[in-house]
Amino acid sequence: MDVPGQIRTCLVRQAGSALGSVQQPGSDGDTSMTLAHLAGVICEQLGLSKREAARLLRDVSRSRGIIRSLEVYYAPDRTARLDTFHRRFLDPGNCAFDIGAHVGDRTASFLRLGTHAVAVEPQPDLAGLLRRIFGHRATIVEALAGATSDMAELHLNTTNPTIATASQDFIASAYGSPGWENEQWGGKIVCNVVTLDALVAMHGVPDFIKVDVEGWEDFVLHGLSMPVRTLSFEFTTIYPQATRRALARLIALGYHAFNACIGESMSFAHGTPQTASAILAWLANLPLSANSGDVYASLEPKRLRAVGEVEPVPEIHSDGWLKLGSPSERGGSNDMA
């Protein structure tokens, strides 16, 4: 995907003045052109103006982690796959919550499908980026999602600055795990906590909720007292306890049909909906190198059928990281909310 000539020219000029000596890894010094093209791709996907594009470019130039995440999650070849996958859950006019919105690629997909999107993100830099990207097109909530409305500490990964977690147990599990050996959690901020119930009260009952967090999934789901049509939550192989508690919560809410995706494949691992016990058994047999993925639950099992998948479920290799690789390589794919 390319961008209109005048927008690209504007972005290249803005990049040259905004970035100075900052260089993106792998760009061979051509940082301005790389970021200009990246911002241009995002602007075309979202319909931003040249002025909004320039502001966005200045924002992302401040963080290599954000740059890497934008490059990965707004890749042109990913957009169609993401929309095709989400289309089974959402119809025009529906509402979707993006909990742990990170750089907003899922929010962008929700908007392209004609839904009202609510993006929840606790990290100030990322929340600011989301406001710049979406403006009034989406509702941005700068808060940490959790079980009760209160205040909580969010631990920041200083090695990979777009990753954060409110779970001390997740940090302990990550310590020394393959792919996480060099991760450092030296930063910390205090965040307002919002529950899913509070978001429902403010924005209405969503048709789909996506929860992409770091070991905090069960806390987020305990903030929901009623089932919604479909939802997903992230699982990680280094901290399966959170996954088991999250599944138990969904069972208590009344869900009986489940499926799952590995990594960012956007392809169901099972052709038909599974029981909770079957999903748990499948998760227990995954190698540690599978790293992460998402579990889906729906009150309408037909939405969890693997029909018309864009690509086959990827093979899991026990000697290497799946899809985007280790946390450092994937550029902070799972930030906390």
C-alpha positions in Angstrom: 0.0 0.0 0.0 1.4 3.4 -1.0 0.2 6.9 -0.2 -0.8 9.9 -2.3 2.2 11.8 -3.5 1.5 15.1 -1.7 1.0 13.3 1.6 4.1 11.3 1.2 6.1 14.4 0.3 4.8 16.2 3.4 5.6 13.2 5.6 9.2 12.9 4.3 9.8 16.6 5.0 8.3 16.4 8.5 10.3 13.2 9.3 13.6 14.8 8.3 13.1 17.7 10.7 11.4 15.8 13.6 13.7 12.8 13.9 17.1 14.4 13.8 19.7 11.6 14.5 17.2 9.1 15.8 17.5 5.9 13.7 15.2 2.9 13.5 16.9 -0.5 13.7 17.3 -2.0 10.3 16.6 1.2 8.4 20.2 1.7 7.3 20.0 5.3 8.3 16.9 6.1 6.1 14.8 6.7 9.2 12.8 9.6 7.7 11.7 7.7 4.6 10.8 4.6 6.7 8.7 6.5 9.2 7.2 8.7 6.5 6.0 5.6 4.6 4.8 4.1 7.9 2.8 7.1 8.9 1.5 7.5 5.4 0.2 3.9 5.4 -1.5 4.5 8.8 -3.0 7.8 7.5 -4.4 6.1 4.4 -5.9 3.3 6.5 -7.6 5.8 8.9 -8.3 8.7 6.6 -6.1 11.3 8.5 -5.3 14.7 7.2 -1.8 15.8 6.4 -1.7 17.9 9.6 -2.8 14.9 11.6 -0.2 12.8 9.9 2.6 15.2 10.8 1.5 15.3 14.4 1.4 11.5 14.5 4.9 11.3 13.0 6.3 13.6 15.7 4.7 11.4 18.4 6.0 8.1 17.1 9.5 9.5 16.6 10.0 9.7 20.3 10.0 6.0 21.0 11.6 3.1 19.1 9.2 0.7 20.8 6.2 2.6 19.5 7.8 2.8 16.0 8.4 -0.9 16.0 4.8 -1.7 17.1 3.3 0.6 14.5 5.5 -1.0 11.8 4.3 -4.5 12.8 0.7 -3.9 13.6 -0.1 -1.6 10.8 1.6 -3.7 8.1 -0.5 -3.4 4.9 -0.8 -7.1 4.4 -2.2 -7.5 7.9 -5.1 -5.1 7.5 -7.3 -7.4 5.3 -6.7 -10.4 7.5 -7.6 -8.6 10.6 -10.8 -7.2 9.2 -11.8 -10.6 7.8 -11.2 -12.2 11.1 -13.1 -9.6 13.1 -16.0 -9.6 10.6 -17.4 -12.8 12.1 -17.8 -11.1 15.4 -19.0 -7.6 14.4 -21.7 -6.1 12.2 -22.0 -2.4 11.2 -23.5 -0.4 14.0 -22.2 -2.8 16.7 -20.0 -1.7 19.7 -16.5 -3.2 20.5 -14.2 -2.6 23.5 -10.4 -2.8 22.9 -8.9 -3.4 26.3 -5.2 -2.9 26.2 -5.4 -1.0 22.9 -1.6 -0.5 22.5 -1.2 1.3 19.2 -4.8 0.8 18.1 -4.6 -1.7 15.3 -7.6 -3.6 16.6 -9.5 -0.3 17.2 -8.8 0.7 13.7 -10.2 -2.6 12.4 -13.3 -2.2 14.5 -13.8 1.3 12.9 -13.3 0.0 9.4 -16.1 -2.5 10.0 -18.4 0.3 10.9 -18.6 -0.2 14.7 -18.4 2.2 17.6 -15.0 1.5 19.2 -13.9 2.1 22.8 -10.2 1.9 23.3 -8.8 1.5 26.9 -5.1 2.1 27.4 -3.3 3.1 30.7 0.1 4.2 29.4 0.1 8.0 28.8 2.3 7.9 25.7 0.2 5.3 24.0 -3.1 6.8 25.1 -1.9 10.1 23.6 -0.9 8.4 20.4 -4.4 6.8 20.2 -6.0 10.3 20.6 -3.8 11.6 17.8 -4.6 8.7 15.5 -8.4 8.4 16.1 -9.5 11.8 17.3 -13.3 11.7 17.8 -13.6 8.6 15.6 -13.2 6.4 18.7 -13.6 6.8 22.4 -10.2 6.7 24.2 -10.2 5.9 27.9 -6.8 6.4 29.6 -7.1 3.9 32.5 -6.2 0.5 33.7 -8.9 -2.1 33.4 -9.4 -4.3 36.5 -11.8 -6.0 38.9 -12.7 -2.9 41.0 -12.7 0.9 40.4 -9.7 2.1 42.4 -6.0 3.0 41.8 -3.3 0.5 40.9 0.4 0.3 40.0 1.3 -0.4 36.5 4.9 -1.8 36.1 6.7 -0.7 32.9 9.2 -2.7 31.0 12.2 -0.5 30.6 13.8 -2.8 28.0 10.7 -2.9 25.8 8.8 0.3 26.7 5.5 -0.5 25.1 4.9 -3.6 27.4 3.5 -3.1 30.9 1.7 -5.2 33.5 -0.2 -4.8 36.8 0.7 -8.4 37.8 3.7 -9.0 40.0 3.1 -12.7 39.5 3.4 -12.3 35.7 6.8 -10.5 36.2 7.9 -13.3 38.4 6.9 -15.9 35.9 8.6 -14.0 33.0 11.9 -13.8 34.9 14.4 -16.2 33.2 11.8 -17.6 30.8 13.0 -18.2 27.3 12.5 -15.0 25.3 12.1 -12.9 28.4 15.6 -13.3 29.9 16.6 -9.6 29.3 13.4 -7.9 30.1 13.6 -5.3 32.9 10.7 -3.9 34.8 12.2 -0.8 36.3 9.4 1.7 35.7 6.1 2.2 37.6 3.1 4.5 37.4 -0.1 4.7 39.3 -3.3 4.4 37.2 -7.0 4.9 37.6 -8.8 1.5 37.4 -12.0 1.1 35.4 -14.1 -2.0 35.3 -15.8 -3.5 32.3 -19.1 -3.0 34.1 -18.3 0.7 34.4 -17.5 0.9 30.7 -20.8 -0.9 29.9 -22.6 1.7 32.0 -20.9 4.5 30.1 -20.9 3.2 26.6 -23.5 0.5 26.4 -23.3 -3.3 26.1 -20.6 -4.2 23.6 -21.0 -7.0 21.0 -17.3 -7.9 21.3 -14.6 -7.3 23.9 -10.9 -7.9 23.2 -8.7 -8.2 26.3 -5.0 -8.1 25.5 -3.0 -7.8 28.7 0.0 -9.2 30.5 -1.1 -11.7 33.2 -4.0 -9.5 34.3 -6.7 -11.2 32.3 -8.7 -12.7 35.2 -8.8 -9.4 37.1 -10.2 -7.6 34.0 -12.8 -10.3 33.5 -13.8 -10.2 37.2 -14.9 -6.6 36.5 -17.6 -8.0 34.2 -20.8 -9.2 35.8 -22.8 -10.1 32.6 -21.8 -12.0 29.5 -21.5 -10.2 26.2 -22.0 -11.8 22.8 -18.3 -12.6 22.1 -15.1 -11.8 23.8 -11.4 -12.7 23.7 -8.5 -12.7 26.2 -4.8 -13.2 25.7 -3.1 -16.3 27.1 0.7 -16.7 27.6 2.5 -19.9 28.1 4.8 -18.5 30.8 1.9 -17.7 33.1 -0.9 -20.3 32.6 -2.5 -19.7 36.0 -4.0 -16.4 34.8 -5.5 -18.3 31.8 -7.1 -20.9 34.0 -8.6 -18.3 36.2 -9.9 -16.3 33.3 -11.6 -19.4 31.8 -13.2 -20.2 35.1 -14.6 -16.7 35.2 -16.1 -17.1 31.7 -17.7 -20.4 32.7 -19.2 -18.6 35.7 -20.6 -15.9 33.4 -22.3 -18.6 31.3 -20.0 -19.3 28.3 -19.8 -22.8 27.0 -18.2 -22.4 23.5 -14.6 -21.6 23.0 -11.8 -21.5 20.4 -8.3 -20.1 20.2 -5.7 -18.6 18.0 -1.9 -18.9 18.2 0.1 -15.7 18.2 -1.2 -13.1 15.6 -2.3 -15.8 13.2 -5.9 -14.6 13.1 -6.8 -18.2 12.4 -8.7 -20.5 14.7 -6.8 -23.6 16.0 -10.0 -25.7 15.9 -12.5 -26.1 13.1 -15.4 -26.1 15.5 -16.2 -24.6 18.9 -14.6 -26.4 21.9 -15.6 -26.9 25.5 -13.7 -25.2 28.2 -12.1 -28.5 29.3 -11.0 -29.2 25.7 -9.4 -25.7 25.4 -7.6 -26.2 28.7 -6.2 -29.5 27.6 -5.0 -27.9 24.3 -3.4 -25.0 26.1 -1.7 -27.4 28.5 -0.1 -29.3 25.6 1.4 -26.2 23.9 5.2 -25.8 24.0 6.6 -22.9 25.9 7.8 -21.5 22.6 4.2 -20.9 21.4 4.5 -17.8 23.6 1.0 -16.4 23.4 -2.3 -16.2 21.7 -6.0 -15.5 22.3 -8.9 -17.5 23.7 -12.3 -16.7 22.2 -15.7 -17.3 23.9 -19.1 -16.7 22.5 -22.8 -17.1 23.4 -23.3 -17.8 19.7 -21.0 -20.8 18.9 -21.4 -20.4 15.1 -19.1 -17.3 15.4 -16.3 -19.6 16.6 -16.2 -21.9 13.5 -13.1 -21.8 11.4 -14.9 -20.9 8.1 -13.1 -19.0 5.4 -9.8 -18.5 7.3 -7.3 -16.3 5.6 -4.3 -18.5 6.3 -3.8 -22.0 7.9 -3.0 -22.3 11.6 0.8 -21.9 11.8 3.0 -24.8 12.9 4.5 -24.5 16.3 8.2 -25.2 16.5 9.5 -26.2 19.8 13.0 -24.7 19.1 11.9 -21.2 18.2 9.4 -18.4 18.7 6.2 -18.5 16.8 5.2 -15.7 14.4 6.6 -12.4 15.8 9.1 -14.0 18.0 10.2 -13.1 21.5 8.8 -10.1 23.4 11.8 -8.0 22.4 11.4 -8.9 18.7 7.7 -8.4 18.5 8.0 -4.8 19.6 5.7 -4.9 22.6 2.7 -6.6 21.1 0.8 -7.0 24.4 0.7 -3.8 26.4 -1.3 -3.7 29.6 -4.7 -2.3 30.3 
